[in-house]
Amino acid sequence: MNAVCERKVLDVELVKADPLDTIAGVFDSIDFDYFRANCNRWFHAVIINQSHVYDEEDRRTGLQTLFVDLELLLEAIYVIHINASGANVTRRPVKYDKVYLLTHEQADNPNDVLCSFFKKFSMPYIRQELKDWLQAGIDIDASDPVQLKAIKVLLTFNDLECLLEAAYQYCKYGISGIGKRAKNSLAML
């Protein structure tokens, strides 16, 4: 598991040192399609139940707006990961690891997707929305039609937090801000 993210408190300094390593740590521990499905179930459960802060329509709309862009961001992060790792996605089963929301142009330039996301949403806003979303996901009662378990919400939150912080650092500092190991793997491409 990724040492940066398995701690109770995310170590942003380690994420800053090598955001690509943080991204790899997440995607090495969970299949991208499975992770995406967990995010979708968590989002839908919170919206359907209108729990916690999302009982107000403007708050639900805020989460919905963030989530639409977040889906694109996650695919862009995954494309960056695949490009940096040199992995050949075509060897995997067809049903896994699909990037189907990004346009061809966005898939060719995933950094642009990252930067536009972080121009639209500030990190303080993202962090607060993520905490509210976590709390709402954990507070869902047993009558939830999505049948979402609190532990799955917490694990998904942890992975999502790592990916968002790493993507922000990657966007903010670019290639010059990443560690030697990541630079070497990019140089081999």
Secondary structure, DSSP 4 states (H G I P E B T S, - for coil): --TTTSSSS--HHHHHH-HHHHHHHHHHHS-HHHHHHHHHHHHHHHHHHT-GGGGSHHHHHHHHHHHHHHHHHHHHHHHHHHHHHT--GGGS-TTSS---SS-HHHHH-HHHHHHHHHHHS-HHHHHHHHHHHHHHHHT--TT-TT---HHHHHHHHHHHHHHHHHHHHHHHHGGGGS-HHHHHHHHT-
